[in-house]
């Protein structure tokens, strides 16, 4: 296997891994928003808000990293 082919294969794997991380965080974020939408306890609402904000930060970071990866 040529060096270029190995490099493309590694880049492709990195891209797939980063894209899967973005999808996974997006699912977690959607679930957290859904829980928040049905929450009635004000203390738990605060916890949901913190979780949603943390997931948004993780999502933004993961998207930024995905965009910085070179194409395969």
C-alpha positions as CSV (number, residue, x, y, z in Angstrom):
1,X,0.0,0.0,0.0
2,X,1.4,3.3,-1.0
3,X,2.1,6.0,1.5
4,X,-0.5,8.4,-0.1
5,X,-3.1,5.7,0.1
6,X,-2.4,5.1,3.8
7,X,-2.6,8.8,4.4
8,X,-6.0,9.1,2.6
9,X,-7.3,6.1,4.6
10,X,-6.2,7.6,7.9
11,X,-7.7,11.0,7.0
12,X,-11.0,9.3,6.0
13,X,-11.1,7.4,9.3
14,X,-10.4,10.7,11.2
15,X,-13.2,12.4,9.3
16,X,-15.7,9.6,10.0
17,X,-14.8,9.6,13.7
18,X,-15.2,13.4,13.9
19,X,-18.5,13.3,12.0
20,X,-19.8,10.5,14.3
21,X,-18.9,12.6,17.3
22,X,-20.9,15.5,15.9
23,X,-23.9,13.3,15.3
24,X,-23.6,11.8,18.8
25,X,-23.5,15.2,20.5
26,X,-26.4,16.4,18.4
27,X,-28.5,13.5,19.6
28,X,-27.6,14.1,23.2
29,X,-28.5,17.8,22.7
30,X,-31.8,17.0,21.2
31,X,-32.6,14.6,24.1
32,X,-31.6,17.3,26.6
33,X,-33.8,19.9,25.0
34,X,-36.7,17.4,24.9
35,X,-36.3,16.7,28.6
36,X,-36.2,20.4,29.3
37,X,-39.4,21.0,27.3
38,X,-41.2,18.6,29.6
39,X,-39.7,19.6,32.9
40,X,-41.8,21.3,35.5
41,X,-39.4,21.4,38.5
42,X,-37.5,24.8,38.5
43,X,-34.4,23.3,40.1
44,X,-34.2,20.6,37.5
45,X,-34.8,23.1,34.8
46,X,-31.6,24.9,35.9
47,X,-29.7,21.6,35.6
48,X,-31.2,21.1,32.1
49,X,-30.1,24.5,31.1
50,X,-26.5,23.9,32.2
51,X,-26.5,20.6,30.4
52,X,-27.8,22.1,27.2
53,X,-25.3,24.9,27.3
54,X,-22.4,22.4,27.9
55,X,-23.6,20.2,25.0
56,X,-23.9,23.3,22.7
57,X,-20.3,24.2,23.6
58,X,-19.2,20.6,22.9
59,X,-21.1,20.5,19.6
60,X,-19.6,23.8,18.5
61,X,-16.1,22.6,19.3
62,X,-16.7,19.3,17.5
63,X,-18.0,21.0,14.4
64,X,-15.1,23.4,14.4
65,X,-12.7,20.5,14.6
66,X,-14.5,18.6,11.8
67,X,-14.3,21.6,9.5
68,X,-10.6,21.9,10.1
69,X,-9.8,18.4,9.0
70,X,-8.4,18.1,5.5
71,X,-10.5,16.2,3.0
72,X,-9.6,12.5,2.4
